[in-house]
Amino acid sequence: MRMLDSHTIGAFILPYRSTPGSRCPHPRRIVAEQEKRDYHSESGSDDNKRQGCILLIEGGILMKKGWLIGLVIAIAGVSVLGTVGITTARADGITTNHALRIVSAYKGTWTSPPTDSNFGNTTNAPTLGNGDVGAVLVGNIDNMTVVLGKNEFFSVADHQLKSLARLGVSVSGMTGASYLTEQKIANAQVDGAFSAGGNTVNTTSWVQASDTTNNLFVTKFTYSGSGSKTVTVTLNQANQNTFASSAGASGDVLYRDVRADSSDNVNGIATIKARIATRVIGATGTVSGSQLSFTMNPGGTYSLITSIMSNKDSGSYQSLAISNISTKTQGDVDSLKSSHQSWWDSFYSKSFIEIPNKTIEKFYYGSLYLLGSSSRAGEAPPGLWGAWIARNSDWGGDYHLNYNYQAPFYFAMPTNHVELASAYDKPILDYIPKAQSLAASNGFQGVYYPVGIGPYTIDTDGNTHNQKFYAAFGATVMLDHYYATADTAYANSIYAFLKEAAKFWQNYLTWDGTRYVINNDAQHEGDPLPQTNGVLSLGLVKYLLQGCIDISNVLGQDATLRTTWQNILNTMSAFPTQTRNGQTVFRYTEVGRDWSNDNAIGIQHIYPGRQIGLSSSSTLIQTAKNMIGQMARWTDGNGTNTFYPAAARVGYDPTTILNQLTSFIGSNGYNNLFLKANGGGIENLNTTTATLAEMFLQSFQGKIRIFPNWPTGTDAKYGDLRADGAFLVSSEMRSNQVQYVRLISEKGKTATLVNPWPGQTLRLYRNGADAGTVTGTDISLTTSANETLLLAPNGTAYNTIVDRMNQTLAGGSGGGSGNLALNKTATASDINGSSESADKAVDGLGTTKWTSQPQSAVPGDKWLRIDLGGNYSVSRWVVKHASSNGETAAYNTKNFKLQRSNDGNTWTDTDSVTNNTAGVTDRNITAVTARYFRLYITAPVQDNAGYYQVPGDRNNARIYEFELY
């Protein structure tokens, strides 16, 4: 049974009395989703889900009878929720305020309608989801298609995920309408504005986050103008689904039934069937000829509500899809929207990061949004592209076990979103009997997996490509999950699989008289044999065996096996090396493939294999850094999701990492905040998130390291990132000094902290009380369950630490903004064209720019003005010049200054820069207060930038971002 977690619970509203050791948590009303039975059940019965009393406690918990109740304890400003299976600490008000403040700045924007409605991989259209159902909005309001998908909608016969259905929306008289949509990730909604002939239609769409059983997709319409508008709604079968489908009506409800296979049972697996039902609220809907139509009048508000249910949701899915919406009112829709927002507020409140590079920061939060929209405990997990496909998907959209399936789930642990990885295990565990049979048929023991599987033990890609490591690779996410949570109940749930995976290797490895050797495990798909001691295989097997040893010890089981595993681990072959361009690097195999010019296999023993880190020998660390430099997979179509985190893990130059990541986002970032690369879709969500997590916090070698690999001169801040041992960690880097460390201990384990202030004595506070001082290079800290520890250099008062925690990265109050200029009104002296207008310099992307006319065309100084909309205190300003996004440094702004004004007309110089050559200017100033700020440019480029035969040529100002803090 799936236990109550912090996705199904919001924050409690607790009685509160302010004390120095207790700060009020961010209050929020609870709305929880109904428990969904295990997704693999074939019976179709909904008894397990529908039985039992549902209790709603205002400000409390919605729960089913029979669930274990989590206990919330308020300690030192932290609410801790303890459950079985997923153990997470609720973020306190500080983390909540920072997280919601930061994420609210980010959105994807389209000014022309996406037109591709037949995508089989990553789309660049507005994207919504709730972890079960996905929705993609394509086209303008006169002919819009909402492509619907569902994680579980796999075809046994076709061996792949199928697209579910297409919801069509057409508003009359709006052909050629202007188009503006915004994907607002803080609200998990897409807002649209469409105007034609003096008439405007506004829309707000979302997939209900708080309910992954009834799966409601809602679009709210408002209309202003003259005359009425007819809205026509259709439900059609998805592209490339040729299995039987039918449309029907029940009163004012239009519905369509679809299926993933032709018969009700294929190869002993029940066929997935679904009903999509839709109805309008606020007008009289008429169903005729497989269409729903209604009329909008000026000033009216209308809601199109759609329920998407399958036989995996309920045996009564067909009737429920209709009854879910048939009596809904506009008041119900408003309540749904409120609970939807509460779910996402709770989601983002679990942790935060804040950095000056807003391009990376934006895609960090975008990745959280997209995985939060595609993965949910109790549901079928997402495949290669999530549920966002419009036809038969590339590579089947399945669970590819040689990295693709695993990759998006790694960052769930360090970002304190363990619940996002909860759906991951089940397809692998369910497949154990088949994997045992495949092992036996090949003369092996234990489990032997093919490269591709689906849910419900569906076979998708039966190839093995001369590779043996799929089960060991599959174990990596599970082991990360266990180490991050120290949850013995979870350990017990995966232990049988781990033992079977280890059993394979116990019997497959060969002993050459001095060491254990891995023979004939290809590193790349289809590498010809022989292949000996592949570097990836060695890393995965070592991680697997260590995990088995640790878990068996915790569970008190298999002492004899533990000795066997330890003996193998102690005597396994070392990672093979070679010399490349004068440097010692890893060889892909000892015998066989030596190198590859694509993918990131050569570093996956580092990440996710956990075999090398900052506690490793200096020789191993240097070899790893050499490997990063020689591979240089900064733009790889398959490997960025592990390459960047591996580089961070071993201490590769952090400035290079961030610069390369910024460039990669600029080249591969989509408006919907996907990073598009050839190998897969949601796997790339790990690239930005895991990289920052590794740069901020490392713990996998038994020591907690604070800012282990962060560039000098760059401030940063994070809250409640997760470390091994079930610790939540918060810290800040300002002016090259760590400001504080907060540890929240979920399980009461001992934490070993690498002293972030080398050589200094530290002041320790436990639950707000002074606990004396601690010293040392590696500081051992005993903890109790749910205890909060604060540390800072001796002499730092408790209230000072709390004040620092409340501050934004820019130094202001935690309730304020970060980049004050973000998305504010911007005007300029002149522009080079509509695609390079003033607003592009404040959109937070870092990949779009304001470009002025050259001085030969429009003589005079250039300026960019920001209206903050009110008076704000500014103590830091940032300018991102041409080379910040890869243009030649000759185009970087040379001479410029910051000005301020109270009326937008009279300007006062605030700060000035001359002879600049850098790609980014980041300057602190004495705080000033004003409404208007202006970047005033007197030398737009370097002296060598233009054709001097025509004075002024190429003297355009090029500003990618202008930021105020």
N, C-alpha and C positions, 0 to 999 in steps of 0.2 A: 504494500500500500504506500502510495506517495504521501510523505509527511508534509505538514504545514511548513512553508518556508517564507522568506521575506518578500517573495513576489506575491504570494497569496495573502500576505498581511501587510498593511501599511504601518505607519507609526502609531503607537498608542497615544492617547491624550491622557497624560498622567497628572495627578495633583502635584503641584510644584511650589517649593519655597526656595528662593535664591540663597545659596551659600557659596563661599569661595570655591568649594569643591564640587559644585553641582550647577550646571548650566542647563537651562530648559531645552529639551529636544524640540525640533521643529514640529509643531502640532499638525496633525493631519487626520481626517476622518478615514476610517477603514472601509474599503469595499473589496471583498475578495471574490475570486472566481470560484465557481462550483467545481468540486473535485471531479476529475475525469479519470475513468478507469484506465488501467494499463493499456497502452495503444495496441499491444500485440494480440489481445483477446480476439478469438475468431467467432465467438458465439453470436455476436450482434446484440446480445441482451443488454439492456441498460439498467438492470436491477441494481447492480453494485453502485451505480452512480446516482440513481434517483431515490433510493431508499434512505430513510433516516431523516431526522429533524434538522432543518437548517436554522441556525440561530444568528441573528444580527444584533450585535451589541453596539450601540452608538458610541463611537470613539473607541471601539474595541475590536473584536474579531468576528468574522463570519466563518463558521466552521460546521462540519458535519459531525453528527453523533458517531463516535467510534474513533475519531481522530485524537491523537495525543495533543495536548495543549502546550504550546510553547510558553516559557516563562520569561517575562520581560523584567529586567532589573535596571534601575537607573543608578549608575555609579559614575561619578566624576564627569557628568555630562554625556554619558554614553548609555544607550539602551541596548542590551544584549539579548538576543533571541536564541534560545537553545532548542534544537530539535534533533530528531534522529534522521540521519541520512544527509542532510545539508545543515551545517552549523555556520551561522553567520552572525556577526555583530551588527546591530543597527547603527547606522551613522548618527552622530550627535548633531546638535544644531549648527555647530561650526562647519562640519563637513557638508551638511545639507545646504546651508546658505551659499557656500562657495560653489558647490556643484551646480545648483540651480541657477545661480548668477552667471556662471561661465557658459553653461550649455545653452542658455537662452539667446546667446549672441549668434548661434550658428543655424544656418539653413541653406538649402539648395534653391537656386532661382533659375527659372526658364522664362525667356521673353519670346520664344517661338515654340510652337508645339512639337514635341517628339512625334515622329511619324512611323517608326519601326514597331509594328505590332505583331511581328513574326520572329521574335528573338528566341534563340535557343541557348543563350549564355547571358553574360552580364548586360543588363539594360542600362541606358542612361536616361531613363524617364523617372518621374516622381514615383517613389516606392514606399509602400506601407506594409505592415504585417503585425501579427500578434504571437508569433512563435508556432503557429499551426497553419494559418491562412496568409497568403501573400496577395497583394494587389498592386498593379502597375497601371498608371494613368497615361494613355496615349491619345494624341489628337486634340483638336480644338473642340469647343463646346457645341458646335453644330454637328459633330460626328466623332464623339469621344468613345474610346474603347477602354474599359477597365478589365485588364487581363487578370483572371483569378487563378490561384494555384493553391495546392494543399500538400504539405510535406509527405503525407502518407499515400498520395495518389499514384502508387506504383503499379505497373502492369507486369504480371508474371510472364505472360506470353511474349511481350515486347522487351522484357528485361530492362525496364527503365521507368523513370518518373515521367508521368504525362501531365501536360497542362490541363487544368480543370474545366474552365469555362470562360466565356467572354460576355461581359455586361456592357451593352451599348446604351449611350445617352446622347440624344440629339435635341437641341433646342431650336425651334423654328426662327427664321429671320435673323440668324446670327452668323451666316456665312461670311467669312473674311473678318471675323471679330479680332480685335487686338487680344493678345494672349499674355497673361502673367500668372505663373504658378510659383508657389513657394513651399518647399518641403521643410517644415519647421520641426526639427528633431526634438526640441524640448517638449513639444506638445504631441509629437508623433501624429501629425496631421499635414494634409496638403491643402493649402488655400489657393483658390483660383479667382481671377478677375478677368472678365471677358466683356468687351464693349463693341457695339456696332450700331450705327444709325441713331445715336443718342440713347441707346438702351444698354444697361449693364446687368450682367448676371454675376453674382459672387457665390462661390462654393467653398465649403469646408468638408473635407473627407477624412475618415479615419477607419481603422480596423480595431474593433473594441478589444483593448488589452486585457481587461479584467475578466474575460470569458472566452476560453478556448474550447468550449463545448458547443455552444450555440453560434459562435463565430459570426458576429454581426459586422457588416460593412455599411457605413452610414455616409451619405452625402447630403449636406444641408445647403439649400439654395435660398438666396435672397435675390429679388428682382426689382430694379428701379427703371423707369422709363415710361413709355406711352404704349397703350394697347396691351393685349394679352399675348402670351407666348405658349405654344404647345410643346410639351416635352414628350418625346417618344423613347421608351425604354425597351430594350430587347435582351434576351438571354439566349446565347448560342453556344454550341459545342465548341471546344477548343480546337485549334488547328492540329491536324494530323492525329486526331482521335476518331477512328472509323468505327468504333464499337457503338452498339445501339444507344440511342439517346431520344428522349421525347420531351415535349413541352406541354404544359397544361395550365389550368387556372383553378383557383378556389376563391370565389367571390372576387375581391379586388386584388388578389395576390397572383402574380405570374410566377411560374416555377419551371425549372428544367431538371430532368434526371440524367445523370451521366454515369458511366462505368469505365473501369480501367481494363477490363477483359471481357471477352465475348460470353463466356459461361460463368456460372456462379462460383465455380471452384476449378482452379487450374493447378495441377500438380499437388493436390492436397491443400492448397492455400486458398482461403476464401477471397473472392474478388472484392475489391474496393468499389463501393457504389456511393454516390452522393446526390443530394438535392440542393439546388440553389433556388431560393424563393425571394421575391422582391415585392415591395408595396410602397406607395407614397403616403405620407402623412401631411395634412394641411390642405389637401385638395381631394376631389373625387377622382379616383383612379378607375380607368376603364380598360379591361383586358379584352382584346379582340385580335384574332389572327396572329397569335403568338407574340403580341405586343401589348405593353402597358402604356397608356397615354394619360396625361393630365394637363391642366391649364394653369399657368402662373399669371397672376395679375400684379400690376405695379404695387410695391409696398408689401408684398406677401413673402412669407417664409414657408418653405416646404422641405421635407426630409424624405429622401429615398433610402429605405432601410432594407437590407438584404441579409438573409441568414444562409450560411453555408455549412451544411452538416453531412456527415458520412455515416455509414454503418459501423465505423469504428468509434464514432461519437455516441451512437445510440442505435439499438435495434429499431427504434421508432423514429429514425431520423427523418423520414418523409413527412410524417404528421407534425413532428416538432418544428421542422424548418418553417412550416406555415404558421403554427400556433405561436412561435416565437415573435412574430411580427404582426399578426392579424389584428391585435387589439392595442398595439403601441400608440401612444399619444406624443405630442411634441414635448410635453413635460417629461415623459419617459426618456426621450432622446436627450434632453438636457441633463437628466440624471446619469444617463450612460456616459455622456461626455465628461461629466464631473468625475465619475469613477475611473474613466480612462485616464484622465489627467493625474489623478491620485496615484494610479499604478505607475505611471512614468516618473512622477516626482519621487516616489519611493525607490524606483529603479536607479535613477541618477544619484540619489542621495547616498548611495553606498560608498562612494569614494569620489575623489576629484584629483585632477592634475591641473597646474597652471604654469605656462611657460611664455616667454616673450614671442616665440615663433608661432604666430597665430595660424599659419598654414598647417603646420603639423598638429597643433592643438585642435583645429577644426576637424581634421580627418581622424584624430584620436576619438573624439566624441561621436563623429559619424560612424566609426566602426562599432562603438558600443551600441549605438542606435540600431544599426543593421543586424547585429547578432541578437540584440534584444527583440528585434522584430521577426527573427527567423528561428529561434530555438526556445523551447519551453519544456520544463519538467513534465513528464507524463504524456508527452506527444512524441510522434515520430520525429527523429532529428532531421535537420536539413541536410541535403546532399550538396553536390558541387555548387549549385547556383541558388540554393535555398528553394523556396516555392515560387520564385520569380522567373518563370519561363512561359513562353507563348506557344510553343510547339514541342515536339520531341527534342529533348535537350542534348547538347553536345556531351559525348562520353556517357550518355545515359543518365546524367544527373544523380549518380548513385553514390555509394560510400566507398571510394577508392582508398585502399588501405596502405598504399606506399607513400603517404604523407598528406594527400589532398583532404581526406575525411578528418584527419586529426587536427590539421593546422588551425582552423578558426577557433578551436576550443582552448588552445593553450593560454591565451590571454585572459580567459575567464577567471583563472585562479589569482594571478597577481593583482588584477583590477578589482578584486573582491566581488566578483560576479560568478561565484562557483555554480550557482543555480543554472547558469547558461550551459554548463557542461553536463548537467544531470541527465539529459536525454541521450547523451553520447553512447553510454555503455550498452544499452539494451540490444541493438542489432548484433553486436559482437558476441555478447553472452548468449543470446538466443541461437546463434549459429554454431555453438560449440559441438552439438552432436554431428552436424554435417562436417565440421572441421576435423573431428575425430575420425570420421569415416574416410575423408580425403587423405588424412595422414596414414591410416591403415592401408588403404589401397595403393599407396606409394611406398610402403615398407617402412614408414616412420611411426613414431609413438607420439602421444600427446595430441596437439591440434596443428593442423596445416590449413591455412586459409587461402582462397583465391584472392586475386587483386581487388575484385569488386563484389560487394554484396548490397542487399537492400534490407528494408524492414521485413518482419514476419518470415525470416529465413529465405527471402527471395534471392535467387541467383541472378546476378546481372552480368558480370564478366568473369568467366571461369578460368581465365588465363592465370598462370603463375610466373611467367616471364623469367624462368630460371631463378626466381627469388624465393627465399625461405623466411624472410624476416617479418612478414605481415603481422603475425600475432604479436611479436615483440614490439613492433611499431604501434600496434593497436593498444598495447599496455601503457604507453607513455602518458596519455591523457589521464588514465585512471590513476597512475602512480602520482602524477602531479596533483591530482585531486586529493588523494590521500595525504600526501605530505603537507599540503596547504591547510588541511582541515584537522589533521590528527584524529579523524573520526573512526573509531574502531568498528562501529556498525557498518560504515561504508567499506572499510577494509575487508570485513567479513563477506560483503556482497560480491567482491571481485576476486577473492582469494582462490576460489576453485579454478577460475579461468587462468589466473597467473600461474598456478601450479601446473596446469596442462600446457601452457606455453613454455614454462621452464622444463617440463618433462621432455618436450620435443628436443630442446637443446642439450639436455643431459645425455641423451642417447644419440644425438646427431654429431656433436663435437668429437673430434679425434685427438688422441694423445700421441704426440710425436716423441715422447721420452723426456721432454723438458717443459712442455706447455700444451694447452688446449688450443686447437686450430679449427677455424671455420672454413670448410671446403665448399666450393661451388654454390655460393650465395651471391648472385649477380647484384652489383650495386645499381646499375642502370637496367631498365627493362630490356630483357633479351640479350644481355651481354653473353657472348659465347663462352662456354666452359673450356678450360678450368678458370676459376676465380677463387683465390685463397685470401682469407683474412681481410675482407672488405672493411674499410674504416667505419662505415655506417653500421654494418652488421655487428662489429665488435662493440661499438658504443651502445647499441640497442640491447644486446644480450647482457652486457655488464649492468646496464640500468635495470633490466628485468630481474636479474638474479639478486641484485642488492635490494630491490623492492620486495622480492619474495622473502629474503632473509629478515628484513625489518618487520614486515607484516606478520610473518609466522611467529616472530618473537613477541610482538604485541598481543597476538591472539593466543599465545601459549600452545602452539600446535607444531607438529612435525620437526622436533628437535634433530632427528637423524637426517632428515632431508636438508635441514638448515646447514648441518655440517658439510653435506655433499655440495650444496650450492656455494658455501664459502670456500671450499677447496677449489672448485672450478674457478671462482672469481679470482682467487689469489694467484692462479697459475694460467690465466688466459693470456693469449698473445698480446704483445704491445701493438700500438697503432703503427702501421708501416709508414716510413718516411722516405723522402727522396730530396735531391737538390734541384731547385728550379730557379733559374736566373740568379744563381749565387746564393740562394736562401734555402734553408731546410724547411720543407713543407711536408704535409701528409701526402702519402701516395694513396690513391683510391683503393688499391688492393696490393697485397704483397706479391701475388702472381695473378696476372690478368690486366685489367684496365689500370692505367697509371694516372690518367687525367681526363677531364671533360671540360668543354667550353660552354656548357649550359647546365642549368639546374644548380642546386646547392648541396648535393649529396656529400661533397667533400668536407662540410662543416657540421653535418647533422648529428655527429657524435658529440659535438659541443652543445648544440641546441637543435632539437629538444633532448638529446641523449644525456645531458648533464655530466659529461665525463671530464670537462676541463672548465676551470673557473679561476678566480683570483686567488684561491687558496692552493691551487696546483703548483707544481714545481715551476721554477723560472724557465726551465728548458721547454716544458710543455706549453707554457703561456706564450713564449716567443715563437715557437713553431706555429701555434694557433694564429697569432697575429700575422705572421708571414703568410699563412694560408689565406687569411682574409685579404691581404694586400694582393697576392698573386691571383686569386680567383676574381676579386672585384665584381661580384655579381650584384651590383647596385641597381641594375635595371633588368634583371633576369625575368623571363616570362613565367618561370615556375618557382624560383627559389627565394624571392625577396622576403617572403613571410618567415623564413628561418635564417636567412643570411644576415639581415640587419640585427636581429636579436643576438645571434652568435657573435657578431662583431662587438656589440655592446658588452656581452658577457665576459669576454676575455680582455677588455680594456683597450680595444682599438681606438685610435684617435677620435674623441667624441665630436669635435668640430667637423671632421670629415663625415662622420655618420649623419649628423644633422643636416649638413649641406647636401649630401647625396640624397637623403630622404626628402628634403624640400624639393629638389630637382625631380625626383621620381614622382612625387605627388603632382608637380606641375605638368609633367608629361602624361601621367596615367590617371589622374584624378577626374572623376565624373561629377557632374552637378549633384547627383543624388548621394555623393560622398563614398561611392565605391571606388576602389583602386582596381583598374582593369589591367589584367595581364593575361597572357595566352593560356596559362596552365589551368586556371580555375577561377571561380568567382569569390565565394565567401572566404576561401582560404586566405585571401589577401587582406582580410580584416585584421589578421594577426600582425601585419607588417609595422604599422605605426604604434599600435597599442603595446605589443610585447617589447618593442625596441625601447620605448620610453620607460616601461616598467623595469627593464634590465638596467637602464641608466640611472634610475632613481633608487632601486632597492634590489639587493641580491641576498639570498639566504640558503641556496640549495646545497651548500657545502658545510652546513652546520653553524654558520656564523651570519648574523644579520649585518649587512653593510649598507650604510646610508650614503646616497649619492656616490656609488662606487665608480661611476664613469661619466662625469658631467663636465662640460667645458668651462675652463676658467673664464671669469668675467661675465657669466650668464646666470641670472637669478632664476629660481624655479621653486615650485611649492607643490606639495601633494598631501592628500589626506586619506587615511584608511586603506592604503594599499596592503595587500596580504602577503605575509611571509610564511615560510615553512614553520610548522609547529603551531599553527593557528594563532598567529599574532597579526593584528592590524597596526600598521605603522604610518605615522604622519611626520613630516619634516619640511624644512624650508632651507634653501640656499640663498643667501643674500650677501652681496659684496664679498664673494668667495669664502664665506663662513657659514657653516651649518648653524641655524638659529636655535633649534630645539629638536628633540625626538620624543614622540609619544608612542608608547606601546600599549595596545589593548590585548590582554591575554584571554583567549576564549577557553582554553583547556587547562590553564594553570601549569604549563610546562616551564622549564628553565630556558631563558633566552640568553644566547651569547652574542653580545653586541661588540662589533669592532668600533673602538672609541672614535667618534667622528671629530673629536678635538684632541689629536695626539699629544700626549704628555700632560694634559690638563686633568685636574680633579673635577668631578662632576657632582652637581647637586641633584638628588633624586627625590621625587615626590610620588607617593603612593596614594591613589584615590584622593588627591588634593592635600594630603598631609606630608609635612617634611619628614623624609626618611633618612636624612644624613647625606654623606658623600660616598662616592665610589671612585676608584681609580683603576688604571691598568690599560694595557693595549687591547686585550680582549676581556670585556667585562661580563661576568656571569651574573645574571639577574634571576633569582627565584621569583615565581609569580603564583598567584592564586587565580582560580577560574574567575573570569569577568573583572579582573583587576586592571586598573589603568595606571600606567607609569609615565611620568614626565621627567625628562632629563635635559640639562643645559649646563654650561660651565658654572662652576661654583660661584656663588654671589648673585645668580640670576633668581629673582623672586618668582614665585608661582604665578602671580597676577601678570607679571611681565611676559611669561611664556604664553599665557592664555591670550593676552592682548596681541602678541605676535601671530598666534594662530588665527585670530579673527581678522587680521589685516589681509588685504588683497596682495597680490604679488607686487603691485605698484606702491603699496604702503598705506593705502586708504582703508576705510572701514570695510569689513567683510560684507556689509549690506550694500555696498556701492558697486559701481561697474568696474571692469578691468580696463580694457581699451575704450576710453570714452568716445573716441571718434568713430568706432565701428558702426557702420550703416547709418551714420548721421548725414544730414544734408551737406553736400559738397558742391562748390562752384569753383570755377577756374578762370584764369585770364583768357584762355582760349583752349580749344581742343583740336586734335588732329583728325577726329572722326568719331561717330557715335559709339564705336566699339572700344574707344579709348577715352571715355568721358571721365569727368571728375569723380563720379561715384565709384569708379573702379579702384580708386586709391584708398577707399575706406570699406571695401566689401569683405575684408578679412581673408581673402583667398591667397594673396601673395603671388598669384600667377596671372592676374589681370592688372592693367596699369592705366593711369592717366598719362596721356602724351599731349604735349602742347604742339602748336604749330612751330616750325623753325623760325628763328629770328629774321631770316631773309624774307619770310612770308608775312609774319606779324611781328614787327620790331618791338623792342622793349623788354623789360623784365617780365618773368613769368611768376604766377602765384596760384596757390591752391588754398581755398578758404573753407573752414569747417564751422558750421553752426551747431553747437552742442545742444541747443534748445533751452538752455538755462545756464546759470553761473555754476561752474565747476572748478575745483582746485586741481591744478596740474603741476606735477613735480618731475615728470619724465616725458620725453618725446622721442619717437623712433621714426626714421625715414628709411624705406627700403628702395634702393636705387636700382639701376638697370642690371648690374651683375648679380643682384640677389636672386634673379630668376634666369640666369644663364647668358644674358647679353654681355657684350664686350665691356670691360671695365672703363674703356674710353668714354662710354656714355654715362658713367656715374656723375651725379651732380657735384660740381666743384665748389661753388660758393653759394651759401643760402643762410637764411635765418628764420627763427621762429618769432612770430609777432602775435600780439593779443589785442582784443578790442572789446568794449562793452556794448558798442552800437553797430559794429560791422563796417564803420566808416573811418574812424580815427584809430590809428594803429600805433602800438608801442612795441619797440624791439624788446624781446625777452632773452634770446640767446642767438649766437651766430656761429657759423662754421665757415672756415676758409681753407682752401687747398685740400679739400677732401678727395680721397681716392677710393675709399672703402665702399663695399656694396651695401652695407647697413650702417646707419648712424643711430646710436642709442645713447642718449645723454640725459643725465639727471640735472635738475635745476632747483633753485629755491622755489618753493611752491608759490604759484600765482593763481589768481582767480579771475575768470572771465567767461563770457559766453562764446565769443568768436576767437578762433585761432587761425593763423595763416602761415603757410610755408611760403616764404618769399625768396625767389631764386634770381640771383644776379649773374651766375655763370652756370648754365644748364649742363654742360659737358666738360670733359677734359680738353686740354689744348690740342690734342692730337685726334679729335673725334671727327672732324668734318673735312670736306673738300675746300681747302682754303682758296681755290681759284674763284669760288663763289662765296664770298663772306657770309657767314650765318648758316650755310648749308649744314644739315644734320645737328643743328643746335637746338633740337627739341628737348624739352624737359621730359624725363621718363621716370615716373614715380609709381612703384608697385604698391606701396602701402605708406600711409601717413597715420601714425598712431599717437595717441595722447593718454597719459596715465596720471 
